[in-house]
Amino acid sequence: PLKENYIEPIQWFIDRLDGYQNINRVTNAMATQVCGEFTDVMTMLNTEMQAAQQTWGKAVFVCKFICDELDLSHKQ
């Protein structure tokens, strides 16, 4: 979000992701990663990005899509 208090909207968005039982979420210091069926993830993103815009106004979402199985438990 393009505002001084940027943590609150980000945390709001992350917390909402946990409401999707068919989506796996992992958050680290650099990113929040989500995994699930393509249609489920895209539907969730559509819903939550629209809700974020309506709630917070301007926002920037940076996404990378890896269309394959990804082990989110990997830590280095």
N, C-alpha and C positions, 0 to 999 in steps of 0.2 A: 504493500500500500504506500501511496505517496503522501505520507503524513508523518509528523514528528513522532507520535506514539504508534509505531508500526508493530510492536510486539502483540498488542491486543487483537488486532484483526487477523494476524497470522495464527495465533493460538486458537482463536475462534474457528478459523477454517480447519485447522488440524483436529480440533475436538469434534467437529461435525463429521469428519471422515470416519471416526470410530462408530458412528451410527449405522454403518454399512457392514453387515455381517459377512457379505460375500467379497469384501475388499480387505486385503491385508495391508496395513500401514506400518512403516518404520520411519522414525524421525531421528536424525543425527544433527550434528552441529552445522552441517552444510545444506541439508536437503530433507524433504519428506518424500519417501518413495511409496508408491502404491502398486499393488499387484492384484490381478483378478482377471476374469474373463473380459475380453476386449469390450464387448457391449456393456457390461456392468460398469467398467471403469469410465467409459465415455459418457454413459448416462449420468453417473455420479458427478463427473466433471461438469457436464452441462448444467445440472441442477445447482451444484455448489458454487460454481463461478457466477451464475446468475444471481444467486442469493447473496454472494459477497458484494457484487456490484450494487445491488439494491440496498444492502445494509451499510456499506462503507464508502460507496462512490468509486472513484478511480482506483484501479489496482493493476499491478503487473503480475502476470503469471508466466513463469518460464517452465516449459515442459520438454522432456525428452521421452521418446517412446521407444521401448525395446520390445519388439513383438516376439518374445521367446520366454521360456522359463528363466527366472532370476532368483537366486538364493539371497534373500534379504538378511539372512543371519550372518553372512560373511563380515568379519571385522579384521582390520589389519593393524 
